[in-house]
Amino acid sequence: MADKEISLSAKLINGAVAGVVGVSCVFPIDLVKTRLQNQESKDGQKMYKNMRDCFVKTFRKEGFRGMYKGSGVNLVLITPEKAIKLTANDTFRFYLRTKDGHLPLYREMAAGGGAGLCQMIVTSPMEMLKITLQDAGRISTTGQGPQLSSAGSLSAAPSRAFSAVAMAATPQRMSALRIAYDLFRTKGLGGVYRGAGATLLRDIPFSMIYFPLFAHLNHLGRPEGAQTSPFYWSFGSGCLAGCISSVMVNPMDVVKTRIQVLKRAQGEQTYNGVVDCAKKILETEGPQAFMKGAWCRVLVIAPLFGIAQMVYYFGVGEYILGIERQYY
């Protein structure tokens, strides 16, 4: 194993297939998570009481298609996102091994952190567009006009030109392509990568926790003499590692979600960066707000990564290319 070269083409195919399959299965729960994290308490009242209430109200108002609002951009961009993430981790693990083929824990964490860093090029714009489309139904239900975030740096709201074109449109007419086009036209790459700093602060720690944890859990189920564990063990390992990792970084996921929303209901807080957002959440909603949507996030991330790892370990890419399966 130590002297074999890693096949990037096979890993990219595996990651792409794993991402599409995983996201297709869990997207409705991800939509519920986004709406729960974005809602703010007004006069002690909340639009959604809990995860079940949010799911039922969304399905009744918007139907089955509404549960997959924003899934188009996610399915398109999850292909390179998961391909980059899973491939980068395997690649870093391959090149960070010691001369005798071992991979110490700190190098495993470095490999995971590197994967989290690499995926940001796709994750940040994908999440911003997905969140905006997912939250559109919640905003329309309030019956109030939109309110843009305060102007500022990378996490600032778009300019008035973008407001006039995209924000005035009804949620039903919003599209990821139109939002991305107007953001780029009015704000440049800074608009498209809105909230990139918060995304990094979530994804790098997540990957540093998830990948080493998954590797060790998956190794426990490997039969003697086999190269890897059975697919069902990889699924369970991915679910458990994803569950633990997602809970640990949920506070930063709440901050990132709040920053990346382009359109807010009238009277809701606006944010000007990571520190400002975290401070306002703590002051107005208390520390418990940082765990909003945690259970939804667990229900999204756990099966998403379980399915992704299971599909990834099936070795679709190696099968297509006609080469031996590779595990690192």
Buried (B, 14 or more C-beta within 10 A) or exposed (E): EEEEEBBBBBBBBBBBBBBBBBBBBBBBBBBBBBBBBBBBEEEEEEBBEEBEBBBEBBBEEBEEEBBBBBBBBBBBBBBBBBBBBBBBBBBBBBEBBEEEEEBEEEBBBBBBBBBBBBBBBBBBBBBBBBBBBBBBBBBBBBEEEBBBBBEEEBBBBBBEEBBEBBBEBEBEEBBBEEBBBBBBBBBEEBBBBBBBBBBBBBBBBBBBBBBBBBBEBBEEBBEEEEEBBBBEBBBBBBBBBBBBBBBEBBBBBBBBBBBBBBBBBEEBBBBBBBEBBBEBBEEEBEEEBBBBBBBBBBBBBBBBBBBBBBBBBBBBBBEEEEEEBBBB
